[in-house]
């Protein structure tokens, strides 16, 4: 990941409003986001397509990867692959394009971001009070890892393996078959 010198939140938001490409702000550094592969994008589309009917009428909605999320506890600004928000959108006080209250965050893992998604990014996301579920979807095999917030500070790990299993999103009372997530995908690149 290429980084820049430290910038303030205000500088980052001003730059992002003017930019045609997306950047995250990680520990005060602007990080350019790489483009995704066709397989990655197809997986995101499959999950969104499965979520929309399952969330309809529940007061929750899935948002695509152009939705910026802010973590007030750590200052991270990121663009998760999929964000689910329930109820009213919690908006950043200085930026109406940035939400602060995701209930579920879903990331499709890629070679260049997997270590960050599993480690530092998840550590940032755990600072979001509204977040109940963090999901990581593998591209190279039918495997989904899910963390659910426990009663205290613990996060409880669940793994779904194989296309005959399902991703259970307890926080929004929805389930997606892994066969739907991995259906009709382009080959790995």
DARA-V906639 format. One record per residue. N is the residue number from 0. PSI is psi in degrees with one decimal (* if undefined). OMEGA is omega in whole degrees, 0 to 359 (* if undefined). D_CENTER is the distance of its C-alpha to the mean C-alpha in whole Angstrom. Layout:
BEGIN
N,PSI,OMEGA,D_CENTER
N,PSI,OMEGA,D_CENTER
END
This chain:
BEGIN
0,131.5,179,18
1,132.5,180,20
2,165.4,179,21
3,173.2,174,23
4,160.3,182,25
5,140.0,176,24
6,159.7,177,23
7,165.4,176,23
8,-44.8,181,20
9,-43.3,178,23
10,-46.7,180,23
11,-49.7,182,20
12,-40.6,178,19
13,-44.3,179,23
14,-42.1,184,22
15,-37.3,178,18
16,-33.7,183,20
17,-12.1,187,23
18,145.9,174,21
19,-11.6,178,20
20,162.3,183,18
21,147.2,177,14
22,147.7,172,14
23,158.1,173,13
24,112.5,184,15
25,115.9,180,15
26,40.1,177,18
27,-0.6,181,20
28,134.8,177,19
29,128.1,181,18
30,119.8,178,16
31,139.5,178,16
32,133.4,178,14
33,155.3,175,15
34,156.9,181,15
35,156.7,178,14
36,161.7,175,16
37,-37.9,180,18
38,-46.5,178,17
39,-49.4,181,13
40,-37.2,178,13
41,-39.0,179,15
42,-43.5,178,13
43,-45.0,180,10
44,-40.8,178,13
45,-42.9,180,15
46,-45.6,178,12
47,-44.5,180,12
48,-36.7,179,16
49,-34.9,184,16
50,-38.8,187,14
51,-54.4,180,16
52,-29.0,181,19
53,-24.0,181,18
54,-13.5,182,17
55,131.7,178,20
56,0.2,182,22
57,-0.1,182,20
58,14.7,180,19
59,149.9,178,15
60,140.1,175,13
61,142.7,179,10
62,141.9,184,9
63,179.9,190,9
64,-5.0,174,8
65,-4.8,181,10
66,116.7,179,9
67,138.7,179,10
68,138.3,178,9
69,136.1,176,12
70,98.2,184,12
71,-34.0,184,16
72,-28.4,185,17
73,-11.2,181,16
74,7.6,179,16
75,134.9,167,13
76,125.6,181,11
77,168.7,178,8
78,83.7,178,7
79,156.9,178,3
80,-42.8,178,4
81,136.7,177,5
82,136.4,174,5
83,128.7,178,9
84,139.0,177,11
85,140.1,182,15
86,-155.4,181,18
87,148.8,175,18
88,129.5,170,16
89,115.1,185,16
90,146.6,176,17
91,137.1,183,17
92,-21.3,181,21
93,0.5,185,22
94,110.4,183,19
95,-1.8,178,19
96,0.9,185,16
97,127.2,179,14
98,157.8,183,12
99,-0.8,187,13
100,50.8,176,12
101,144.9,175,9
102,-33.5,179,10
103,136.9,172,8
104,132.6,180,4
105,128.9,176,4
106,133.2,170,4
107,121.1,186,8
108,139.7,172,10
109,159.9,185,13
110,-41.0,184,16
111,-19.2,184,15
112,-6.3,187,12
113,-46.6,182,12
114,-42.5,179,14
115,-44.4,180,12
116,-39.8,181,9
117,-33.8,188,12
118,-93.4,188,14
119,-41.0,182,13
120,-43.0,178,10
121,-36.7,177,10
122,-41.5,175,13
123,-50.7,184,12
124,-33.0,179,9
125,-16.3,177,12
126,0.8,178,14
127,113.4,184,12
128,-34.0,183,15
129,-19.0,185,14
130,125.2,179,11
131,-25.4,186,12
132,134.4,174,10
133,127.1,185,8
134,136.6,173,8
135,125.4,184,8
136,125.2,179,10
137,146.4,177,13
138,-31.5,189,15
139,-8.9,177,19
140,160.7,179,19
141,84.9,182,18
142,127.4,179,16
143,128.5,177,13
144,135.3,184,13
145,135.1,174,12
146,128.3,177,13
147,135.1,177,14
148,130.4,178,15
149,-165.5,183,19
150,-33.2,180,22
151,-129.0,180,22
152,-2.0,184,20
153,151.8,175,19
154,127.2,186,16
155,126.1,185,18
156,136.9,174,17
157,143.8,179,17
158,136.2,175,17
159,125.8,183,18
160,135.8,175,20
161,149.0,184,22
162,-10.1,177,22
163,-4.7,179,24
164,178.7,184,21
165,154.5,170,18
166,115.5,180,15
167,116.4,177,16
168,83.7,185,14
169,-39.7,184,16
170,-25.1,180,15
171,13.8,178,15
172,53.0,179,18
173,151.5,179,17
174,139.7,178,17
175,127.7,176,16
176,136.9,177,19
177,-28.1,177,18
178,-29.8,176,20
179,-38.5,180,18
180,-40.2,186,15
181,12.8,182,18
182,136.5,170,20
183,44.3,181,22
184,146.2,170,20
185,159.7,179,21
186,159.0,175,23
187,141.0,178,21
188,*,*,22
END
